[in-house]
Amino acid sequence: MGEDDFGHLERLASELDSRGLLARVVTTQSGRAFVRVINPKATSLTENVVCKSADYWWSWGERMHRADDPAGAATKVARVLAAVGE
C-alpha cells in the first residue's frame, strides 16, 4: 500500500464521518489498510473499503469509485449502508 492510497482512505473516512457514519482507517499486521464503515443507526450495516490503483473498491472486490473523489465515493457508501427509511 502506498502513501497515496493511505491518504485516499483517510480522506474517505473524513467524508463518511461528515455524513454521520462511523468510519476509521484500519491497518492490519500485514500492512493492508482499509476503511471500516458502520451505520450507527443500524450497526449491522457495515462495509470495508480498500484503495488500490487510484480507485476505491468494495469488500467483495468490485471497483466502486475513483480515489480522487472521496465525496462521490462517500455518497455511494452512504447509499449502500442506509437503513430503511433514512
Secondary structure as GFF3:
##gff-version 3
##sequence-region A 1 86
A	DSSP	alpha_helix	3	18	.	.	.	ID=ss1
A	DSSP	beta_strand	22	27	.	.	.	ID=ss2
A	DSSP	beta_strand	33	38	.	.	.	ID=ss3
A	DSSP	beta_strand	46	52	.	.	.	ID=ss4
A	DSSP	beta_strand	55	57	.	.	.	ID=ss5
A	DSSP	beta_strand	63	66	.	.	.	ID=ss6
A	DSSP	alpha_helix	70	80	.	.	.	ID=ss7
###
